Amino acid sequence: MMIYTVTAHTGKRLLAGTTSLIYIQLRGTEAESEEQNLNHLQGFRQGSERAFKIRCKASLGELVSVEIYSKPFMGLLHNQWFCDKILIKMPEGDEILFPCYSWLDSNERLVLRPAKASLVFQDINPIAQRQRTRQLEEQQKLFRWRVYAEGTPQVIDYDTAIALPAEVRFSFTKETEFNFNAGKQLAALKLTGLADCRRSWESMSQLEVILCENRVKTIEYIQEHWDEDEFFGYQFLNGLNPMMIQRCSKLPENFPVTDDMVKDSIRGSSLKQEMKKGNIFLSDYKMLDGLLGNVVNDRQQYLTAPLVLLYSNPHGMMLPIAIQLKQKPSKENPIFLPTDSKADWKLAKIFVRNAEFGVHEVDFHLLRTHLLAEVFTVATLRNLPSPHPLYKLLFPHIRYTLQINIMARNRLISKDGTITMYAGVGGESLAKLLKRATASLTYSALCLPDNICERGLENVPHYYYRDDGMKLWNIIKKFVAAFLSHYYQCDAHVQKDTELQQWISEIFTNGFLGRDGSGIPSSLQTVTKLVKFVTMVIFTASAQHAALNNGQFEFGGWMPNFPSALRKPPPKEKGQTTEDTILETLPDVSTTVNGMAVLRQLSQDSADHYPLGHFPENLHDEEVPCKLIEEFQKDLRELSDLIEERNKNLELPYTYLNPKNVDNSVAI
């Protein structure tokens, strides 16, 4: 008689236990056990570990899979069971881990595979091969692609989050905490009485009152410095969107800035000389050109497509020296300068910050983190079975992404969504901007080292996003390279992995729409290229999303610094703007407070979140990957210490790429 000891681990999440009857069957290369009831009259409690003996007449051989099955107790009482893992002690004494981390519903079966990772051409056992194929067939039925909007990345084919398979939905804790309902956020901000007020703000001091109970140190700093040139320039490097600025070696033909215009900004020098030194920079919002502003609260809003010229001065400050609010130069499109009236210059910068809102939220935040993370998630769930090493590597980085994106589509950018209702770039313009952004997206723009080099920002001082991001990219790459090289020991292994090739093919076709010009590979032929691509996937879903998402309320809570909409068109001449003009241009009270509520929600963590390097699921039982995870975590801790030490000396600490503040996945 051969005895197999089975230990069933019930999850610790709320409602993980069950009163349903749970049956198990072991399958090996030589035989399979009979189906056995594990709990009889005793259910599985939340967080419990229960051991059972399964007796077989002969050895089952090498264990290939475990099948678990749920039936209602007495045919009536049934509820889901969340199983973390099944641990089996073999008659010879070896222990084999079978990860689960899924909900098992009544009358449902789950087939679990051993934790030991394997590539498709290494799974030579016919039973294992059939199970691998069957799992992918089932996954591809569950996770289907759908066109969201022509010319944009495809999305998961589910209309509501509740329809998603249970294993990719929010936990009960996160579901309870998370709510896109702006009313709850307004109540938290104590602004409920202002939500429907369509009046203009009477003064900046009136705006200060609504933040008096919601201030954090960063918001206080921004409120004090938002209209200063030094802080305006700082935000191009370390604000919500550090991705627009690039070194300028030649002025665009449609931006006719002269030396005489900027002589007070670059004293004793010229634009040509400073360009040669690498001190002139440009931020061009041409992607917004021609887009019509949304209608908010029954009033037309206005969009501009500015060009901003900046100068990195000898003191290391990035300062704006010229702003043109439209792409086509003309007498009615003046170039605004720091030497203009205070009101003219302030309003020009406000229009730039509004353009920043549109490009940041639609291109860099929505497209380049949320939608791309969804592409990576769907491709992973459809093409990589659970034993695949890349599935195990990416699993922490796809948590909750499908649900958060479905909720965003339904409640933020739908016809009655908050962005549609209260953003100047909402509605038809959002769809057009998203399509433009997709058409211009490149692989190099997603790979931080390439992106920094392409934009000529290698030596810009005080660029903390670059400094922290490059260190984080290298830590992730080191971990990914060591992990994947353990399984892909030569380039031929990459080429032979048909599951991997189908994964990258779907990303290229369904995510990047088969655009060769994007630079995204349609196949992977070497370990080096695989490592780079997977590093980009993990960096995008974790670090890049944190950099673009987590500071939204801090940088946007003070509305004039990040206005979602503007109610007056840009000025056609200088000298006409007053403080009253600025207040009439800024969003009304309702738009302001509803926008604040959304930014606050999008910047909040739930109790159920996992920082980069945390692996709540035990998917590995091999020594090498477990050791690599420990080294990865050590490297992340050391980077956290470096960033925190650096931040002690900064007037405004840059915290968004501290690994402690970076989630594993796009989950908010």
Phi, psi and omega in degrees: 000129179256130183248125177250125180264119183254125175246117181262125181255114176274141182297159180268354181292158183300136178068022181287333182288171182209153171256357179292161177275129183249125179248152181223147175220132179260138179234130180236181181287341183254329184194180176225151180281166172286154177293130185231137177283127183271327190246349178047244183268000184247123181282180176259123180273153177305128178078007185277156171234118183234134183254144182220155177253133174241121184257130180235147182293330181215169179297142177275354185082205178289128181290129182256323182199164173233132177247128176244147188218142183242137175230146177297141176294125182057024178073003186237305186275120179214145172205164183290155175237130174259109181263123176286308184195161173241126178249127183240124175265121183285161177303331180280352177106345178291149176248137180236129181265132175240096180294147178232289178050047180218158172276137175247115183270168180298136180062028179245147178244142173234136176254121182255141178251156178301153182292336181301124184285150178208146174272160188301322182280354177266343180277080188274346179290128183302322180295315179298321179296316180296319180293323178297314179296317181296320180298316180293322178299317179292319180296323181288336173285324182283321187245099185248148176281152174213142175285121177276309176208139181305134177084010178232162181303142177288159186231178178289143185272062174223138181275328183230152181294325184293339179279347180297150171305143189303326187290344179249006177272167176302152167291164179301321181298311181292322179301318182291317183288322190274133176207125178280002182295111182298333180301320179293322179290323177298319179296319179297327178276356181059040182241013187306320183292348183256356190298331183249011183277120184259014179282160172284157171291138183280334181193164175294327180294330176294323176297323182298327184297321185289344179262358189299330181257005184233024185275142165237171187302317182296317179298319178299318179297315182294320178300325182280329190243002191303327184263010177274141182300322182298317180287323176304314179291323179304323185292337176292338181259321190226015178271206183294332183226087180274024189251354187270322188292143176213155179292142183246117178256348177205132180294139172300146182299333182269015180227076189280066176281135180251163177300324181296324180296323189250014184299329179283342181270325180238066186304134175074014181216188179223164178301317181298317180295317182290328175296319178299325179283350181081027185256359181253136185227157184227141169233115189243118183261037184299340179298338180272355187298131176084355179282138181271135179296153180288167170257119183239128182051045177065021180229135179296136175251166187231136177248148173233165178236075190288162164240132183236125176258133183232156183229125174271105189279173183299342178270005178082014178267136175268113187238139175285136180237348177197141179223126172243126192274344176233162186285326184267118181291140177193173178297330180270011177227068187294156173268116182274145187228158177298340180275354176290177177301152182303319182291318178301312183293320179297315181294322177300317179293326178295319177297323176296316181294329175290319175299322177300320178303311183296311183292319179298307187292322186271310184278298190282326182270300183295303185289305193280349173241299185297305185290323177292321177298325177293320176300312180297322181294310182296317179298322179293313182292332182276331194239347182243114177288163186302330178284350185291133182299326179289325174300314180296322180292321185271343187308316179295341186263007176241005182299128172068000185296319182296316182293316183296325180287321176298317179295322178296317179296323184280329191241349179248313187244014173284179183301326179248022180284163185297319179295318178298322184282329192232012179241139178296336181264010181285174176073221185299324181294327178298314180297319179293318180294320179297320179294317177299316182296320179297318182294335182260359185288135180232157178298317183297329179292338181267347180260109191306313180301318179293318183296316179298319180293314181299325181273357175069037187248021184297328189243011179293129180286154174061035179258081190289330175302314178295312185299309182289321181296319180294319178297319181291319176303315182292324177294315178297315181298319179300315180294312182298316182298314180294319182294308184289327179293338176293329183258322177258095188272357175200167181297328181299326178296322177296314183294328182278347184279094183294329178292317177298317182295324176291324178299308182290328179296318179291324176299315180296316187280312186271332181268313184254012170058030176067023182278107178298327181293347179288338184082355178291130181290143175265349173209165179236129187244346183225157177297320181300314180290326176296316180299315180297316183295316181292324174302316178298318180300311182292318179298318180298313185286341184246282188295311184297319178296320179298317182296326185265343186254315198290341181260015187298317180285325180295316181273337183252353179298325172272096193309317183301339179279342185206058185292133181283340182205156177228135192266352179236150179290163180295149181295143180265349178210163181273160173087002182256347185278137175234174176299324177296321177301318181297315179295325178288335180277321181299161179303151175289178185299313182301311180299320180299306188286327175292323175295319177300321181297318179294314181298324179294317180296318184287349182257001186263140172272152170263170177295333183262069176226155188231113179296159180307132180095352177268131184235085184294334177269134178270088185261355185236139170231013177266149185295316186297305180298325179296320178292320179296323177297318178298318179294320177300314180296323178295315178299320180293320178297318180295321177294319177303316180297318179298315181294317181294324177293316178300318184294340179298334184258007181257137176297321175237099183299143174259110190246352195289338178251014166295122183309332177296335183257005182255119176285153176300327191218171173281095186234009179213000000 
